[in-house]
């Protein structure tokens, strides 16, 4: 007798009744007799099918910023550029030549050139305060605001902060204006939706959407206080100063820069994070400017080699290369060679993050600095001042070095490092801006391919410290090297004076050198 079992019964026995239902449904979808059905995909969580409601709600607070500015035209080259549009007019070449001769004689009066620019902004209070970029309103003599409904208002400049490229302007006419609020960019994750509004190429009310591509972007020394948001929502010329929104309608960034070989959007735009923008704009509204904290130190990144030379496991932190006389840092007890680990409990990663954290401190307030000094961790309280001008590097030419030391037998050579030193005298200390009792050795000769040469040190530089010990002689340097070797370290941290700037380097003392 042959035992038979149906296909449905077999599936039910193996996988359960639900599988039978699924099996019976499949032919209904695939069967041509049932008729073709359109493909419908349900939007995943967090992905709106439309941004229309969001844009409709926030757009009244987004404005176009039209600026008339003036700049001085002081030389013939600028004049020629300005008058290039009039090339061919009778007498133009003679006029430019006359101007050139007047400049040489010092008789020419400065000329001004009018320029017009378009940017974006957004209202942050009902009484008409507007956030935009500093480069939008720079040198402005007239500022005009155009709202979504086409109304035009005159605006006045409240203040700017070139370091973050932020500015605040205010509508002159009193009234109650629609406004938006700052959110928190830290709540965004890479891949979250963002919407940008602005005035690209003069097309006011333009909206674009994209995602947060990255955060914490650094764009060089011109933006020392900003970690930018990178977005791929299209932003172009004229979007500067406009807002980037999250899906709740909060401003999470202020559009400020693009990276583009063509001048148009290629999907790489940068926005100032909302937290920084809010902090800066509040300071501008209150004081008309931003007062940044000032320590009076020169700092640099703590490299892996520097950390190894100090017996540290990681290289998070910034090392103080020099301390300005009578500065808040000196008064608070910070010293050259201290490694800053955190400020007010906020961990620092490198010199850039330290600069930004200190720059955000309020002037004349006491702040806690956790440091590493001589291999031991300690805390120092420092009352920061208001930021001043930094020193510029001035290297002493090799020709300025005294050769008398060599003639008098005062030269000291270290074959193991490939270097020859001469003593640091009072004249050299004064020239370098060092204290009268500062110890140090002046590099007079460097052997090519030696340890000192590979460390990037050159003739004319002055060795001040080795592993936090003042280098008063070659013997002291040898002792620092021997102590590092006994501690199984392959690097020695040294402080080097170049002109009026001190910097830290490491020298390699591994046995195979």
Secondary structure in CASP SS format (residue, H / E / C, confidence):
PFRMAT SS
TARGET T0000
AUTHOR 0000-0000-0000
METHOD secondary structure of the structure
MODEL  1
X C 1.00
X C 1.00
X C 1.00
X C 1.00
X C 1.00
X C 1.00
X H 1.00
X H 1.00
X H 1.00
X H 1.00
X H 1.00
X H 1.00
X H 1.00
X H 1.00
X H 1.00
X C 1.00
X H 1.00
X H 1.00
X H 1.00
X H 1.00
X H 1.00
X H 1.00
X H 1.00
X H 1.00
X H 1.00
X H 1.00
X H 1.00
X H 1.00
X H 1.00
X H 1.00
X C 1.00
X H 1.00
X H 1.00
X H 1.00
X C 1.00
X C 1.00
X C 1.00
X C 1.00
X C 1.00
X C 1.00
X C 1.00
X C 1.00
X C 1.00
X C 1.00
X C 1.00
X C 1.00
X C 1.00
X C 1.00
X C 1.00
X C 1.00
X C 1.00
X H 1.00
X H 1.00
X H 1.00
X H 1.00
X H 1.00
X H 1.00
X H 1.00
X H 1.00
X H 1.00
X H 1.00
X E 1.00
X E 1.00
X E 1.00
X E 1.00
X E 1.00
X E 1.00
X E 1.00
X E 1.00
X E 1.00
X E 1.00
X E 1.00
X E 1.00
X C 1.00
X C 1.00
X H 1.00
X H 1.00
X H 1.00
X H 1.00
X H 1.00
X H 1.00
X H 1.00
X H 1.00
X H 1.00
X H 1.00
X H 1.00
X C 1.00
X C 1.00
X C 1.00
X C 1.00
X C 1.00
X H 1.00
X H 1.00
X H 1.00
X H 1.00
X H 1.00
X H 1.00
X H 1.00
X H 1.00
X H 1.00
X H 1.00
X H 1.00
X H 1.00
X H 1.00
X H 1.00
X C 1.00
X C 1.00
X C 1.00
X C 1.00
X C 1.00
X E 1.00
X E 1.00
X E 1.00
X E 1.00
X E 1.00
X E 1.00
X E 1.00
X E 1.00
X E 1.00
X E 1.00
X E 1.00
X E 1.00
X E 1.00
X C 1.00
X C 1.00
X C 1.00
X C 1.00
X C 1.00
X E 1.00
X E 1.00
X E 1.00
X E 1.00
X E 1.00
X H 1.00
X H 1.00
X H 1.00
X H 1.00
X C 1.00
X C 1.00
X E 1.00
X E 1.00
X E 1.00
X E 1.00
X E 1.00
X E 1.00
X E 1.00
X C 1.00
X C 1.00
X C 1.00
X C 1.00
X C 1.00
X E 1.00
X E 1.00
X E 1.00
X E 1.00
X E 1.00
X E 1.00
X E 1.00
X E 1.00
X E 1.00
X E 1.00
X C 1.00
X C 1.00
X C 1.00
X C 1.00
X E 1.00
X E 1.00
X E 1.00
X E 1.00
X E 1.00
X E 1.00
X C 1.00
X C 1.00
X C 1.00
X C 1.00
X C 1.00
X C 1.00
X C 1.00
X C 1.00
X C 1.00
X C 1.00
X E 1.00
X C 1.00
X C 1.00
X H 1.00
X H 1.00
X H 1.00
X C 1.00
X C 1.00
X C 1.00
X C 1.00
X C 1.00
X E 1.00
X E 1.00
X E 1.00
X E 1.00
X E 1.00
X E 1.00
X C 1.00
X H 1.00
X H 1.00
X H 1.00
X C 1.00
X C 1.00
X C 1.00
X E 1.00
X E 1.00
X E 1.00
X E 1.00
X E 1.00
X E 1.00
X E 1.00
X E 1.00
X E 1.00
X E 1.00
X E 1.00
X E 1.00
X C 1.00
X C 1.00
X C 1.00
X H 1.00
X H 1.00
X H 1.00
X C 1.00
X C 1.00
X C 1.00
X C 1.00
X E 1.00
X E 1.00
X E 1.00
X E 1.00
X C 1.00
X C 1.00
X C 1.00
X C 1.00
X C 1.00
X C 1.00
X C 1.00
X C 1.00
X C 1.00
X C 1.00
X C 1.00
X E 1.00
X E 1.00
X E 1.00
X C 1.00
X C 1.00
X C 1.00
X C 1.00
X C 1.00
X E 1.00
X E 1.00
X E 1.00
X E 1.00
X E 1.00
X E 1.00
X E 1.00
X E 1.00
X C 1.00
X C 1.00
X C 1.00
X C 1.00
X C 1.00
X C 1.00
X C 1.00
X C 1.00
X C 1.00
X C 1.00
X E 1.00
X E 1.00
X E 1.00
X E 1.00
X E 1.00
X H 1.00
X H 1.00
X H 1.00
X H 1.00
X H 1.00
X H 1.00
X H 1.00
X H 1.00
X H 1.00
X H 1.00
X H 1.00
X H 1.00
X H 1.00
X H 1.00
X C 1.00
X C 1.00
X C 1.00
X C 1.00
X C 1.00
X E 1.00
X E 1.00
X C 1.00
X C 1.00
X E 1.00
X E 1.00
X E 1.00
X E 1.00
X E 1.00
X C 1.00
X C 1.00
X H 1.00
X H 1.00
X H 1.00
X H 1.00
X H 1.00
X H 1.00
X C 1.00
X C 1.00
X C 1.00
X C 1.00
X C 1.00
X C 1.00
X C 1.00
X C 1.00
X E 1.00
X E 1.00
X E 1.00
X E 1.00
X E 1.00
X E 1.00
X C 1.00
X C 1.00
X C 1.00
X C 1.00
X H 1.00
X H 1.00
X H 1.00
X H 1.00
X H 1.00
X C 1.00
X C 1.00
X C 1.00
X C 1.00
X C 1.00
X C 1.00
X E 1.00
X E 1.00
X E 1.00
X E 1.00
X E 1.00
X C 1.00
X C 1.00
X E 1.00
X E 1.00
X C 1.00
X C 1.00
X C 1.00
X H 1.00
X H 1.00
X H 1.00
X H 1.00
X H 1.00
X H 1.00
X H 1.00
X H 1.00
X H 1.00
X C 1.00
X C 1.00
X C 1.00
X C 1.00
X C 1.00
X C 1.00
X E 1.00
X E 1.00
X E 1.00
X E 1.00
X E 1.00
X E 1.00
X E 1.00
X E 1.00
X C 1.00
X C 1.00
X E 1.00
X E 1.00
X E 1.00
X E 1.00
X E 1.00
X E 1.00
X E 1.00
X E 1.00
X C 1.00
X E 1.00
X E 1.00
X C 1.00
X C 1.00
X C 1.00
X C 1.00
X C 1.00
X C 1.00
X C 1.00
X C 1.00
X C 1.00
X C 1.00
X C 1.00
X H 1.00
X H 1.00
X H 1.00
X C 1.00
X C 1.00
X C 1.00
X H 1.00
X H 1.00
X H 1.00
X H 1.00
X C 1.00
X C 1.00
X C 1.00
X C 1.00
X E 1.00
X E 1.00
X E 1.00
X C 1.00
X C 1.00
X C 1.00
X C 1.00
X E 1.00
X E 1.00
X E 1.00
X E 1.00
X E 1.00
X C 1.00
X C 1.00
X H 1.00
X H 1.00
X H 1.00
X H 1.00
X H 1.00
X H 1.00
X H 1.00
X C 1.00
X C 1.00
X C 1.00
X C 1.00
X C 1.00
X C 1.00
X C 1.00
X C 1.00
X E 1.00
X E 1.00
X E 1.00
X E 1.00
X E 1.00
X E 1.00
X C 1.00
X C 1.00
X C 1.00
X C 1.00
X H 1.00
X H 1.00
X H 1.00
X H 1.00
X C 1.00
X C 1.00
X C 1.00
X C 1.00
X C 1.00
X C 1.00
X C 1.00
X E 1.00
X E 1.00
X E 1.00
X E 1.00
X E 1.00
X C 1.00
X C 1.00
X E 1.00
X E 1.00
X C 1.00
X C 1.00
X C 1.00
X H 1.00
X H 1.00
X H 1.00
X H 1.00
X H 1.00
X H 1.00
X H 1.00
X H 1.00
X H 1.00
X H 1.00
X H 1.00
X H 1.00
X H 1.00
X C 1.00
X C 1.00
X C 1.00
X C 1.00
X E 1.00
X E 1.00
X E 1.00
X E 1.00
X E 1.00
X E 1.00
X E 1.00
X E 1.00
X C 1.00
X C 1.00
X E 1.00
X E 1.00
X E 1.00
X E 1.00
X E 1.00
X E 1.00
X E 1.00
X E 1.00
X C 1.00
X C 1.00
X C 1.00
X C 1.00
X C 1.00
END
